Amino acid sequence: MTLDLALRRQFFAEDIQAIGNLETPALVEALACVPREAFLRAGPWLVMGEGDVGRGPRQTPDADPRHLYHNLSVAIDPARQLFNGAPGVVSVSIDALGLRAGARVLHVGAGWGYYTAIMAHCVGEAGRVLALEVDADLAAQARRNLASFPCVEVRHDDASRPLGETFDAILFSAGATHLHDAWLDALASGGRLVLPLTASFGAAAGPMATIGKGPIVAITRSDDAAAWDVRVVTMVAIYSGVGIRDDGMNARLGEMLKVNPFPRLKRLRRDRHEPDSSCWLHGESWCLAT
Protein backbone atom coordinates (compact mmCIF):
# COMPACT_ATOMS: atom_id res chain seq x y z
CA MET A 1 0.00 0.00 0.00
CA THR A 2 1.35 3.45 -0.95
CA LEU A 3 1.30 5.98 1.87
CA ASP A 4 -0.16 9.35 1.02
CA LEU A 5 2.37 12.19 1.06
CA ALA A 6 1.22 13.69 4.38
CA LEU A 7 1.67 10.37 6.14
CA ARG A 8 5.02 9.83 4.44
CA ARG A 9 6.24 13.22 5.68
CA GLN A 10 5.09 12.33 9.20
CA PHE A 11 6.96 9.03 9.10
CA PHE A 12 10.01 10.83 7.69
CA ALA A 13 9.93 13.35 10.54
CA GLU A 14 9.63 10.64 13.18
CA ASP A 15 12.44 8.65 11.55
CA ILE A 16 14.79 11.67 11.52
CA GLN A 17 13.80 12.37 15.14
CA ALA A 18 14.72 8.81 16.09
CA ILE A 19 18.06 8.59 14.28
CA GLY A 20 19.12 12.08 15.39
CA ASN A 21 17.65 11.98 18.92
CA LEU A 22 16.04 15.35 18.22
CA GLU A 23 14.85 17.26 21.27
CA THR A 24 13.04 20.20 19.61
CA PRO A 25 9.34 19.34 19.10
CA ALA A 26 8.81 22.24 16.68
CA LEU A 27 11.63 20.91 14.50
CA VAL A 28 10.00 17.48 14.20
CA GLU A 29 6.70 19.19 13.40
CA ALA A 30 8.42 21.29 10.72
CA LEU A 31 9.94 18.21 9.08
CA ALA A 32 6.44 16.74 8.89
CA CYS A 33 4.84 19.92 7.49
CA VAL A 34 7.28 21.69 5.16
CA PRO A 35 7.20 20.18 1.63
CA ARG A 36 10.80 19.49 0.61
CA GLU A 37 9.84 19.23 -3.07
CA ALA A 38 8.80 22.91 -3.04
CA PHE A 39 12.46 23.87 -2.52
CA LEU A 40 13.96 21.72 -5.29
CA ARG A 41 13.81 21.39 -9.06
CA ALA A 42 11.10 19.24 -10.57
CA GLY A 43 11.94 15.54 -10.38
CA PRO A 44 13.33 13.04 -11.06
CA TRP A 45 16.11 14.03 -8.68
CA LEU A 46 19.76 13.14 -8.22
CA VAL A 47 20.21 11.91 -4.64
CA MET A 48 23.03 10.66 -2.45
CA GLY A 49 22.99 8.48 0.65
CA GLU A 50 25.73 6.91 2.72
CA GLY A 51 25.96 4.01 0.26
CA ASP A 52 26.69 6.40 -2.61
CA VAL A 53 29.93 7.80 -1.17
CA GLY A 54 32.68 7.21 -3.70
CA ARG A 55 30.19 6.38 -6.45
CA GLY A 56 28.37 9.67 -6.91
CA PRO A 57 24.67 10.55 -7.03
CA ARG A 58 21.95 8.35 -8.48
CA GLN A 59 18.64 9.33 -10.02
CA THR A 60 15.26 8.58 -8.46
CA PRO A 61 13.05 6.29 -10.56
CA ASP A 62 10.51 9.04 -11.23
CA ALA A 63 9.26 12.44 -10.04
CA ASP A 64 7.13 11.16 -7.16
CA PRO A 65 8.01 13.39 -4.16
CA ARG A 66 7.91 10.38 -1.82
CA HIS A 67 11.54 9.72 -2.90
CA LEU A 68 12.61 12.92 -1.10
CA TYR A 69 11.45 11.77 2.34
CA HIS A 70 14.49 9.73 3.27
CA ASN A 71 17.82 10.66 4.81
CA LEU A 72 19.26 11.67 1.43
CA SER A 73 21.07 14.69 0.04
CA VAL A 74 19.37 16.03 -3.11
CA ALA A 75 21.27 17.80 -5.88
CA ILE A 76 20.65 21.49 -6.50
CA ASP A 77 23.60 21.93 -8.87
CA PRO A 78 25.54 18.65 -9.19
CA ALA A 79 28.19 20.21 -11.45
CA ARG A 80 29.24 22.37 -8.49
CA GLN A 81 28.56 19.66 -5.90
CA LEU A 82 25.76 21.75 -4.42
CA PHE A 83 23.19 19.64 -2.57
CA ASN A 84 20.27 20.13 -0.25
CA GLY A 85 21.94 18.38 2.68
CA ALA A 86 20.93 15.11 4.30
CA PRO A 87 18.18 15.77 6.89
CA GLY A 88 19.84 13.48 9.43
CA VAL A 89 22.86 15.79 9.64
CA VAL A 90 21.23 19.19 9.13
CA SER A 91 18.39 18.47 11.56
CA VAL A 92 20.87 17.56 14.29
CA SER A 93 22.57 20.92 13.70
CA ILE A 94 19.25 22.78 13.87
CA ASP A 95 18.30 20.85 17.00
CA ALA A 96 21.53 22.06 18.64
CA LEU A 97 20.25 25.65 18.26
CA GLY A 98 17.36 25.00 20.67
CA LEU A 99 14.95 27.12 18.62
CA ARG A 100 11.90 28.62 20.34
CA ALA A 101 8.89 30.56 19.11
CA GLY A 102 9.81 34.21 18.54
CA ALA A 103 13.56 33.57 18.21
CA ARG A 104 15.78 35.59 15.85
CA VAL A 105 17.75 33.33 13.50
CA LEU A 106 20.57 33.88 11.02
CA HIS A 107 21.01 31.20 8.34
CA VAL A 108 24.21 31.44 6.30
CA GLY A 109 24.25 29.38 3.12
CA ALA A 110 20.51 29.18 2.55
CA GLY A 111 20.69 27.49 -0.85
CA TRP A 112 17.11 27.28 -2.13
CA GLY A 113 15.68 27.71 1.33
CA TYR A 114 14.39 24.34 2.56
CA TYR A 115 16.16 24.40 5.92
CA THR A 116 15.48 28.14 6.22
CA ALA A 117 11.79 27.24 5.93
CA ILE A 118 12.20 24.52 8.55
CA MET A 119 13.63 27.05 11.00
CA ALA A 120 10.99 29.64 10.09
CA HIS A 121 8.32 27.10 11.00
CA CYS A 122 10.07 26.58 14.34
CA VAL A 123 10.20 30.28 15.31
CA GLY A 124 6.80 31.20 13.87
CA GLU A 125 5.52 34.54 12.64
CA ALA A 126 6.68 36.25 15.83
CA GLY A 127 10.26 35.26 15.05
CA ARG A 128 12.72 36.46 12.44
CA VAL A 129 14.92 34.50 10.04
CA LEU A 130 17.58 36.31 8.03
CA ALA A 131 18.84 34.03 5.25
CA LEU A 132 22.14 34.86 3.55
CA GLU A 133 23.25 33.24 0.30
CA VAL A 134 26.48 34.17 -1.52
CA ASP A 135 25.31 32.93 -4.93
CA ALA A 136 23.01 35.51 -6.55
CA ASP A 137 20.96 32.95 -8.51
CA LEU A 138 20.47 30.72 -5.47
CA ALA A 139 19.49 33.75 -3.39
CA ALA A 140 16.92 34.83 -5.96
CA GLN A 141 15.40 31.34 -6.05
CA ALA A 142 15.36 31.15 -2.24
CA ARG A 143 13.56 34.49 -2.12
CA ARG A 144 10.86 33.11 -4.43
CA ASN A 145 10.60 29.82 -2.53
CA LEU A 146 10.29 31.57 0.84
CA ALA A 147 7.83 34.28 -0.22
CA SER A 148 5.04 32.67 1.80
CA PHE A 149 7.02 32.94 5.06
CA PRO A 150 6.48 36.48 6.41
CA CYS A 151 9.19 36.14 9.06
CA VAL A 152 11.95 35.41 6.49
CA GLU A 153 14.24 37.91 4.77
CA VAL A 154 16.68 36.69 2.09
CA ARG A 155 19.84 38.62 1.21
CA HIS A 156 22.59 38.04 -1.33
CA ASP A 157 25.55 38.20 1.08
CA ASP A 158 28.58 36.17 2.23
CA ALA A 159 28.35 36.97 5.99
CA SER A 160 31.93 38.29 6.05
CA ARG A 161 30.98 41.76 7.31
CA PRO A 162 29.41 43.03 10.56
CA LEU A 163 25.73 42.09 10.62
CA GLY A 164 24.30 45.11 12.44
CA GLU A 165 21.91 43.12 14.63
CA THR A 166 21.93 40.27 17.12
CA PHE A 167 20.50 36.77 16.84
CA ASP A 168 19.43 34.05 19.26
CA ALA A 169 20.61 31.37 16.84
CA ILE A 170 23.07 31.30 13.94
CA LEU A 171 23.36 28.30 11.60
CA PHE A 172 25.97 27.87 8.88
CA SER A 173 25.17 25.51 6.02
CA ALA A 174 28.65 25.86 4.51
CA GLY A 175 32.09 25.16 5.90
CA ALA A 176 34.37 27.87 7.32
CA THR A 177 38.05 27.60 8.21
CA HIS A 178 37.78 29.81 11.29
CA LEU A 179 35.53 31.97 13.42
CA HIS A 180 34.87 35.60 12.53
CA ASP A 181 34.42 38.26 15.19
CA ALA A 182 31.37 39.56 13.30
CA TRP A 183 29.54 36.28 13.94
CA LEU A 184 30.49 36.07 17.60
CA ASP A 185 29.54 39.72 18.17
CA ALA A 186 26.12 39.09 16.57
CA LEU A 187 25.24 36.34 19.04
CA ALA A 188 22.80 37.43 21.74
CA SER A 189 23.31 36.48 25.40
CA GLY A 190 22.49 32.79 25.75
CA GLY A 191 22.39 32.43 21.97
CA ARG A 192 23.91 29.54 20.02
CA LEU A 193 26.02 29.38 16.88
CA VAL A 194 26.37 26.11 14.97
CA LEU A 195 29.17 26.03 12.42
CA PRO A 196 31.05 23.41 10.35
CA LEU A 197 34.78 24.07 10.73
CA THR A 198 36.22 22.33 7.69
CA ALA A 199 39.54 21.86 5.96
CA SER A 200 40.15 20.59 2.46
CA PHE A 201 42.83 17.94 2.00
CA GLY A 202 44.93 16.76 -0.93
CA ALA A 203 47.46 18.63 -3.02
CA ALA A 204 45.61 17.85 -6.25
CA ALA A 205 42.45 19.54 -5.02
CA GLY A 206 44.28 22.57 -3.62
CA PRO A 207 43.77 24.17 -0.23
CA MET A 208 40.41 25.73 -1.12
CA ALA A 209 38.67 22.73 -2.70
CA THR A 210 34.89 22.70 -3.05
CA ILE A 211 34.24 20.15 -0.29
CA GLY A 212 35.84 20.26 3.17
CA LYS A 213 35.69 17.95 6.19
CA GLY A 214 35.70 18.64 9.91
CA PRO A 215 33.61 19.03 13.06
CA ILE A 216 30.34 20.88 13.43
CA VAL A 217 30.74 22.95 16.60
CA ALA A 218 27.99 24.44 18.74
CA ILE A 219 28.96 27.59 20.63
CA THR A 220 26.75 29.04 23.38
CA ARG A 221 27.32 32.61 24.48
CA SER A 222 27.61 32.63 28.26
CA ASP A 223 27.71 35.41 30.85
CA ASP A 224 31.47 34.90 31.09
CA ALA A 225 32.79 37.28 28.44
CA ALA A 226 36.12 35.48 28.28
CA ALA A 227 34.95 31.87 27.89
CA TRP A 228 31.82 30.49 26.19
CA ASP A 229 30.59 26.91 26.14
CA VAL A 230 31.48 24.74 23.12
CA ARG A 231 30.72 21.19 22.09
CA VAL A 232 31.24 19.13 18.95
CA VAL A 233 27.89 18.12 17.42
CA THR A 234 29.14 15.70 14.76
CA MET A 235 31.61 15.39 11.90
CA VAL A 236 30.69 16.41 8.36
CA ALA A 237 31.81 16.74 4.75
CA ILE A 238 30.19 19.88 3.33
CA TYR A 239 30.44 22.52 0.63
CA SER A 240 33.06 25.15 1.47
CA GLY A 241 31.71 28.63 2.11
CA VAL A 242 32.71 31.48 -0.19
CA GLY A 243 34.24 34.60 1.36
CA ILE A 244 34.59 33.07 4.84
CA ARG A 245 37.71 30.93 4.36
CA ASP A 246 41.42 31.57 4.58
CA ASP A 247 44.28 29.53 3.06
CA GLY A 248 46.46 29.83 6.15
CA MET A 249 43.69 28.83 8.53
CA ASN A 250 42.73 25.97 6.21
CA ALA A 251 46.26 24.58 6.55
CA ARG A 252 46.30 25.11 10.33
CA LEU A 253 42.92 23.48 10.80
CA GLY A 254 43.95 20.59 8.57
CA GLU A 255 47.02 19.94 10.71
CA MET A 256 44.95 19.98 13.90
CA LEU A 257 42.44 17.53 12.40
CA LYS A 258 45.28 15.16 11.51
CA VAL A 259 46.55 15.26 15.11
CA ASN A 260 43.15 15.21 16.81
CA PRO A 261 40.20 14.68 14.43
CA PHE A 262 37.65 14.31 17.25
CA PRO A 263 38.51 17.09 19.71
CA ARG A 264 36.68 17.27 23.05
CA LEU A 265 36.09 21.00 22.81
CA LYS A 266 34.69 22.73 25.89
CA ARG A 267 35.42 26.46 25.65
CA LEU A 268 35.64 29.36 23.28
CA ARG A 269 38.11 31.88 24.66
CA ARG A 270 37.95 35.48 23.44
CA ASP A 271 40.73 36.81 25.65
CA ARG A 272 44.12 37.27 23.99
CA HIS A 273 46.59 34.71 25.27
CA GLU A 274 49.57 32.67 24.22
CA PRO A 275 48.72 29.19 22.87
CA ASP A 276 48.97 26.43 25.46
CA SER A 277 48.24 22.70 25.63
CA SER A 278 44.48 23.28 25.90
CA CYS A 279 44.29 25.27 22.65
CA TRP A 280 42.97 23.16 19.77
CA LEU A 281 42.51 25.92 17.18
CA HIS A 282 43.99 29.30 18.03
CA GLY A 283 43.08 32.54 16.26
CA GLU A 284 44.12 36.13 16.87
CA SER A 285 40.99 37.09 18.82
CA TRP A 286 39.51 33.69 19.74
CA CYS A 287 40.54 30.17 20.66
CA LEU A 288 38.71 26.85 20.68
CA ALA A 289 39.99 24.98 23.71
CA THR A 290 39.60 21.55 25.27
BAPA-847684 format. One record per residue (C-alpha): x, y, z. Coordinates in Angstrom, 3 decimals. Layout:
BEGIN
X Y Z
...
! end
This chain:
BEGIN
0.000 0.000 0.000
1.350 3.448 -0.948
1.305 5.984 1.869
-0.160 9.353 1.021
2.373 12.193 1.065
1.224 13.694 4.383
1.668 10.367 6.145
5.019 9.834 4.437
6.238 13.221 5.681
5.092 12.333 9.196
6.956 9.026 9.103
10.009 10.830 7.692
9.932 13.352 10.541
9.633 10.643 13.176
12.444 8.646 11.546
14.787 11.665 11.524
13.799 12.365 15.142
14.718 8.809 16.094
18.057 8.592 14.283
19.120 12.084 15.388
17.651 11.984 18.916
16.040 15.354 18.216
14.845 17.260 21.275
13.040 20.203 19.609
9.343 19.339 19.101
8.807 22.241 16.684
11.625 20.905 14.497
9.997 17.477 14.204
6.702 19.186 13.395
8.419 21.293 10.722
9.938 18.212 9.084
6.438 16.741 8.890
4.837 19.915 7.486
7.275 21.686 5.158
7.201 20.179 1.634
10.804 19.491 0.608
9.841 19.232 -3.065
8.798 22.911 -3.044
12.458 23.866 -2.523
13.958 21.719 -5.293
13.813 21.393 -9.056
11.099 19.237 -10.569
11.941 15.538 -10.381
13.326 13.042 -11.058
16.113 14.029 -8.681
19.763 13.142 -8.222
20.211 11.909 -4.642
23.030 10.656 -2.447
22.987 8.481 0.655
25.734 6.914 2.720
25.962 4.014 0.263
26.687 6.398 -2.608
29.928 7.798 -1.166
32.677 7.209 -3.699
30.193 6.380 -6.453
28.371 9.668 -6.910
24.670 10.555 -7.034
21.946 8.345 -8.477
18.640 9.325 -10.019
15.259 8.581 -8.460
13.046 6.285 -10.564
10.508 9.035 -11.229
9.256 12.438 -10.037
7.130 11.161 -7.157
8.013 13.388 -4.156
7.911 10.383 -1.824
11.535 9.723 -2.901
12.612 12.918 -1.104
11.453 11.768 2.340
14.493 9.735 3.267
17.824 10.659 4.812
19.263 11.670 1.431
21.073 14.688 0.038
19.373 16.027 -3.105
21.270 17.800 -5.877
20.651 21.486 -6.503
23.604 21.933 -8.872
25.538 18.655 -9.186
28.189 20.206 -11.451
29.239 22.371 -8.495
28.562 19.657 -5.904
25.758 21.750 -4.418
23.187 19.643 -2.574
20.271 20.126 -0.248
21.940 18.376 2.682
20.928 15.110 4.301
18.183 15.771 6.893
19.837 13.478 9.433
22.863 15.790 9.639
21.234 19.190 9.134
18.395 18.474 11.560
20.871 17.561 14.294
22.574 20.924 13.704
19.247 22.778 13.874
18.305 20.845 16.999
21.526 22.062 18.640
20.252 25.645 18.261
17.362 24.995 20.670
14.946 27.116 18.619
11.899 28.616 20.336
8.890 30.563 19.107
9.811 34.212 18.540
13.565 33.573 18.210
15.785 35.589 15.846
17.750 33.326 13.504
20.565 33.884 11.019
21.013 31.204 8.342
24.209 31.443 6.304
24.249 29.381 3.122
20.506 29.176 2.555
20.688 27.485 -0.850
17.115 27.284 -2.127
15.675 27.713 1.331
14.393 24.341 2.563
16.164 24.402 5.917
15.479 28.139 6.216
11.793 27.242 5.928
12.200 24.518 8.546
13.635 27.048 10.996
10.995 29.643 10.086
8.324 27.098 10.996
10.073 26.583 14.344
10.201 30.278 15.311
6.798 31.199 13.875
5.521 34.544 12.639
6.678 36.252 15.833
10.256 35.264 15.047
12.719 36.456 12.437
14.922 34.501 10.039
17.579 36.312 8.028
18.838 34.025 5.247
22.139 34.857 3.553
23.252 33.242 0.299
26.479 34.168 -1.516
25.312 32.927 -4.928
23.014 35.506 -6.550
20.959 32.953 -8.508
20.470 30.724 -5.470
19.487 33.753 -3.385
16.915 34.831 -5.963
15.395 31.339 -6.047
15.364 31.155 -2.239
13.564 34.490 -2.121
10.862 33.113 -4.427
10.603 29.817 -2.535
10.288 31.566 0.844
7.832 34.277 -0.222
5.037 32.671 1.804
7.025 32.938 5.055
6.476 36.485 6.408
9.192 36.144 9.056
11.952 35.407 6.487
14.237 37.911 4.772
16.677 36.695 2.093
19.838 38.623 1.210
22.590 38.042 -1.333
25.553 38.204 1.080
28.577 36.169 2.235
28.352 36.972 5.993
31.926 38.289 6.050
30.977 41.761 7.307
29.406 43.028 10.564
25.727 42.092 10.624
24.300 45.115 12.438
21.913 43.121 14.633
21.926 40.265 17.119
20.498 36.768 16.843
19.425 34.055 19.259
20.613 31.375 16.840
23.074 31.295 13.941
23.362 28.302 11.601
25.972 27.869 8.880
25.174 25.506 6.018
28.650 25.859 4.511
32.091 25.164 5.904
34.365 27.868 7.317
38.048 27.601 8.205
37.781 29.807 11.288
35.527 31.968 13.415
34.875 35.604 12.527
34.419 38.261 15.193
31.366 39.562 13.298
29.541 36.280 13.943
30.489 36.071 17.600
29.539 39.721 18.165
26.123 39.095 16.570
25.244 36.339 19.041
22.798 37.433 21.743
23.311 36.485 25.396
22.489 32.794 25.749
22.388 32.430 21.970
23.906 29.539 20.022
26.021 29.384 16.882
26.369 26.109 14.968
29.166 26.033 12.415
31.049 23.413 10.350
34.785 24.068 10.726
36.215 22.329 7.687
39.543 21.864 5.962
40.150 20.588 2.456
42.830 17.938 2.003
44.933 16.759 -0.926
47.457 18.633 -3.025
45.606 17.851 -6.251
42.453 19.545 -5.021
44.279 22.566 -3.624
43.769 24.173 -0.229
40.411 25.732 -1.118
38.666 22.725 -2.702
34.892 22.697 -3.048
34.245 20.147 -0.285
35.836 20.259 3.170
35.693 17.949 6.188
35.704 18.644 9.905
33.608 19.026 13.061
30.341 20.882 13.429
30.740 22.946 16.596
27.985 24.439 18.741
28.956 27.589 20.632
26.749 29.041 23.381
27.318 32.615 24.481
27.609 32.630 28.262
27.714 35.414 30.848
31.471 34.898 31.094
32.788 37.283 28.437
36.123 35.485 28.277
34.951 31.871 27.888
31.824 30.493 26.187
30.587 26.906 26.145
31.485 24.744 23.119
30.724 21.189 22.093
31.236 19.125 18.946
27.891 18.122 17.423
29.144 15.699 14.761
31.613 15.395 11.896
30.687 16.415 8.364
31.807 16.737 4.747
30.189 19.882 3.329
30.443 22.518 0.627
33.063 25.147 1.469
31.709 28.634 2.109
32.712 31.482 -0.194
34.244 34.598 1.359
34.589 33.071 4.835
37.705 30.931 4.357
41.422 31.571 4.575
44.276 29.533 3.060
46.459 29.827 6.154
43.691 28.825 8.532
42.731 25.972 6.206
46.264 24.575 6.547
46.305 25.106 10.328
42.918 23.481 10.801
43.953 20.587 8.566
47.021 19.936 10.712
44.945 19.982 13.902
42.442 17.530 12.399
45.279 15.159 11.513
46.553 15.261 15.106
43.149 15.211 16.813
40.204 14.676 14.433
37.647 14.306 17.250
38.508 17.088 19.709
36.678 17.274 23.046
36.095 20.998 22.809
34.693 22.730 25.885
35.424 26.456 25.654
35.639 29.365 23.277
38.111 31.878 24.659
37.950 35.484 23.440
40.734 36.812 25.648
44.118 37.274 23.989
46.590 34.712 25.270
49.573 32.673 24.219
48.718 29.186 22.867
48.972 26.429 25.463
48.244 22.699 25.632
44.483 23.277 25.903
44.288 25.269 22.649
42.974 23.157 19.769
42.508 25.922 17.178
43.987 29.297 18.028
43.080 32.542 16.260
44.124 36.125 16.869
40.988 37.091 18.817
39.513 33.688 19.737
40.536 30.172 20.656
38.713 26.848 20.683
39.985 24.976 23.715
39.599 21.554 25.271
! end
